[in-house]
Amino acid sequence: MKKLLILLFSLGSTCMITAQVPLERLPDGGGAFSFEGHQDEMTPAQRAEIVRMLKANEQMLKERGLLQPPTQRPGSIAFQPPLRQKAGFNDNGFFGVSYFVDHNPGVPNQLLDYQCGNRTYDMGSGYNHKGTDMYLWPFAWKKMSNGAVEVVAAAAGTIVGKMNGNYDLNCAFCTSSCQWNAVYIIHDDGSVAWYGHLKNNSLTSKPIGTTVAAGEYLGVVGSSGNSTGPHLHLEIYTNTNYDQLVDPYGGNCNSMNGTTSWWQNQEPYRVSTLNKIMTHGAAPLLGSCPANEVVNEQVNFVNSQTVYLGSYYRDQQNMQQTVHTILRPDNTVYQTWTQTAATTYNFSYWYYSIVLPGAAPSGVWKYKVNYNGTEQVTDFAVNTILPLQLISFNATRQGSVVKLDVSTQHETNVSHFNLLRSADGRNYNSVGKLAARNEVANHYNWRDEKPVAGTNYYKLEMVDKDGIIKHSDVRQVKMIMEGMFTSVAGNPFIKSISLQVKERLKDAQLQLVNMNGQVVWQKDRLQLQQGYIQIDAASLARGVYQLIVRVRNEVVDRHTVVKQ
């Protein structure tokens, strides 16, 4: 009898455990995102034109003393990742490698990447892929439109070339000659990196001959030149003869630099990542051109409505399992199931649909996905709305203007946003207005063309259609730059200094300070209007002085003047 009870208990335990294992469910749609045709190519004439331009710039910079000979041995530079998400964007993953360098010189379709695979391409014209292509994923065109992914310098160096002003929405090869937008960086070991296909007018404002640090902004990923989708093409040469290509990935089939990697931390050949999960009001559409890409993102639903659940993968591998779970507002499980990959994909996406009950519990539901040791969760609302979320509000100085970036989620019934500015941190005035888009994810930017001298304080005012107003935290930007607000004419001077005031300055202070740091002349609480003022300095001894301009006790300009 005792043995029988043990047997019955064991069977019962097995049944309970089995009942808790989610069942396998096939997706309602999706699959591999094909990169057949998602390529880039440069004609020999275009490549020769770029090399001529770079060599001419190199010679010019050396003559001006702006470019020094290499100080490190060739190949000693270690690269950082050349892409980052812009502030306010927080996808778990935002790109994947579509193509590596081709190490098989034969064509066509004679392919060999650094790891002895075939994740590269060639062309019947004789072109073997010469760089690493990092494609935005998912919804590449939307990411590009929002400037969501920035290109940064993989290593410190000097800008030796820039190309800008070219069309950036290509989704097929150009029917006539077309150039890309690009930045070219030469490093301390003499190697040169080409960052190509950038978004038009997104390039760094730094001119040729200036230095950049590793991780410094260069531009935004685009699809300029001979390109079929938004991606970064990173092409590297060991020297400025441009006759020795580098594949930054070290591997057994790398015919250029062998197993020596140029990355600080080289990623594996496969980086299995769930880049993003989303909820949709209809099946998502992923096309090769901007018009064919339809996100259909939605987060607010009602009884009996169909919810589409999307998951977007990089390097999803054969037999990898994903567990999908839907949780009610009280965190009880509404549905759960597994999904097993039938093969290996470079880029893949899947969606499932569920029909909500006719009397679904109202509140915030959750879509939870477990994959490759990580868990992602996204919320959706049923019979209510998700509250507006201010993801980020940033103010950054760009030369003489201030750039304001706003990212929100779950806009519903929002009227507009007011951009408020203050010169003292207490009294704010509106300097700009943004109409709300009322979409799930929104990104706005605005430029304050006339910031005040000194510290500018910014707040974002969020206004609902029902009149409810909320404010963000304060952001501060100091506008201090020689010659920005004033300039000096007639320098050196004999009797007087002619100071040009470019912007109206309230409660300003002017000082002349000698080389010993002593204030030899000062005027306070000046209300300076645009135009010229004369500073009587006839009594000063000959020598060098600093003319300092302050507003509200902050230095906003400084000029070196010489008394003859």
Secondary structure, DSSP 4 states (H G I P E B T S, - for coil): -HHHHHHHHHHHHHHHHHHHSPEE---SEEEE---TT--B---HHHHHHHHHHHHHHHHHHHHTT--PPP-S-TT---BPPSEEEPTT---S--EEEEE--------SS----TTSS----B-TTS-B--SEEEEE-SSHHHHHHHT-EEEE-SS-EEEEEEE-----B-SS--SS-----EEEEE-TTS-EEEEESBPTT-S-SPPTT-EE-TT-EEEEB-B-SSBSSSEEEEEEESSTT--SEE-SS--TT-TTTTT---BSSPPPS---EEEEEEEESS--B--SSGGG-B--B--EE-TT-EEEEEEEEES--TT-EEEEEEE-TTS-EEEEEEEE-SS--SEEEEEEEEEPPTTPPPEEEEEEEEETTEEEEEEEEESS-PPPEEEEEEEEEETTEEEEEEEEE---SEEEEEEEEESSSS-EEEEEEEE---SSEEEEEEEESSPPSEEEEEEEEEEETTS-EEE---EEEEE--TTSSEEEESSSBSSEEEEEE-S-EEEEEEEEE-TTS-EEEEEEEEEEPSEEEEEE-TTSPSEEEEEEEEETTEEEEEEEEEE-
